[in-house]
Amino acid sequence: MRTRLLALDWGTSSLRAHRLGAGGSVIETRQLALGVAHISRSSGEERARAFAAAFEQACGDWVLAHPGAPAIACGMVGSAQGWREAPYVEIPADAGALAGALTAVVTDGGATLHIVPGLRERGRLPNVMRGEETQIAGALDELGGLAGLAPDAASGAPILVGLPGTHSKWAQVGAGRVLQFDTFMTGEVYDALCGHTLLGRTLRRGGDRDLAAFDRGARVARSPEGRAGVLSTIFSARTLGLAGELSPEGQADYLSGLLIGHEIQALEDLDRHALDGAARIVLAGEGELCARYRRVLAGCGHRGVALARAAAERGLWSLARAAGLVADSPEDARAGGSLRAALGRCGLVAILRGIRPEEARAVGEALYAAGLRAIEVPLNSPDPLASIRALRESLASDCAVGAGTVLDPAAVEDVRRAGGDFVVTPHADLAVVRAARAAGLEVAPGAATATEAIAALAAGADLIKMFPAAELGAGTLAAWRAVLPAGSQVIAVGGVTTDNLAELAAAGAAGFGIGSAIYRPGLGAGEVAARAAGFVAAWRATCTTITV
């Protein structure tokens, strides 16, 4: 796959570099401990050289191998402590305003890095964001195809985009423009309380999660006692431990729920219409943290909360396109068939084992109408390549079509020629992973252990297929999530039902492969559609109440 853009999310503590192909699809990602905080200790020319060296380390080989690919970066790299300050853009602002204010830095090697500006809101208490504006652009771009996401044309209600993190942001977006935003230092305060106050003496982070304690903290924030404010209620994290009502791990989760609960309550106090009046609430950020916010929001009655995945890289692509750094091409028209993007729209993959080419079109269209956006044809089906061709020709580009049970590298090229977008294996065959990457196809190798999963990701896997999921269980998946690289996505496959889907989702599954429970030879398109609709309903219900 041709490299179209080098996209850097360059924050305070780390640097994530992405090599993007058609439509902003991720070809390769690197994460380095080269955040602005590690570089900005120097000044003047010395600091500029340090940033240039970090850029070279992150993607210098990409620049040499793909000389025509532009580079763009967002985050603290554009702050006063960064490589080159990119002045803030005043709100209201849209992607066009941000794209028109990029700041360029030319390296000694001749590469030009375009830095995205932050956003500023003036007022009695000024507010700024840097990096989150790109996530907002990506969230809107990624989820723009979901029904109900656009602001209501009659009411003009905005979308509310939440960005949980060290400094959580909540932005109201209407007609593609950021209209207003608020900042809460929830993450940083939590770290400070745990590490540098009396509370940290008795609580323990990193142990088994205590969701009951987390929920209790969120309820306290909204209770009559919570009206005394966070400075009063945080002490209860210690006293409940002294009273024997919270374990050390429970104290940590209680404090987390308490602070997030106060954040949501404060958001409502600032603007009572911010949550209730939003056309849609969307969260973008680290998956586990977003799940905690979803849980608190659900407890407040807000259950239709969407999650935007890969918001930073999609936002960088969107802004680069708006700035004219990349242009739409015929290759982009097919880029909608991305498995990762499809899972963002609906987290289900229909596995059509045994399907025949003559029925593929009707079954595929029935699945698409039911809401699924990813379809897999195992290669041990009758004439599977013909079925893949039929599906790819009949379905819209936002539906990913691929092959399963890919056992050897030679089969990868056959899948590509048939129009497949991805390959899935039952085993962690690194040769197949490399062949798929070389062919420009996404790949999800099967793994039964964390060792296999980590090795496959290191070899370039886009996702991991946890197989067999029902036998390995949600506990195994939760343990994997604790050690897999940040941003890794796992699809649970094998024995997934509407009964265990929620448990696997709570453990961190990004998607689910469904086989005979949706399709088996002999079922008509109508029956397949009905079965798929049941899974889509279960997935949507889980999506709005997912717990971590």
Secondary structure, 3 states (H helix, E strand, C coil): CCCCEEEEEECCCCEEEEEECHHHCEEEEEEECCCHHHHCCCCHHHHHHHHHHHHHHHHHHHHHHCCCCCEEEECHHHCCCCCCCCCCEECCECHHHHHCCCEEEECCCCCEEEECCCEEECCCCCEEECCHHHHHHHHHHHHCCCCCCCCCCCCCCCEEEEECCCCEEEEEEECCEEEEEEEECHHHHHHHHHHHCHHHHCCCCCCCCCHHHHHHHHHHHCCHHHHHCHHHHCCHHHHHHHCCCCCHHHHHHHHHHHHHHHHHHHHHHHCCHHHHCCCEEEEECCHHHHHHHHHHHHHCCCCCEEEECCHHHHHHHHHHHHCCCCCCCHHHHCCCCCHHHHHHHCCEEEECCCCCHHHHHHHHHHHHHHCCCEEEEECCCCCHHHHHHHHHHHCCCCCEEEEECCCCCHHHHHHHHCCCCEEECCCCCHHHHHHHHHHCCEEECEECCHHHHHHHHHCCCCCEEECCHHHHHHHHHHHHHHHCCCCCCEEEECCCCCCCHHHHHHCCCCEEEECCCCCCCCCCHHHHHHHHHHHHHHHHHHHHHCCC
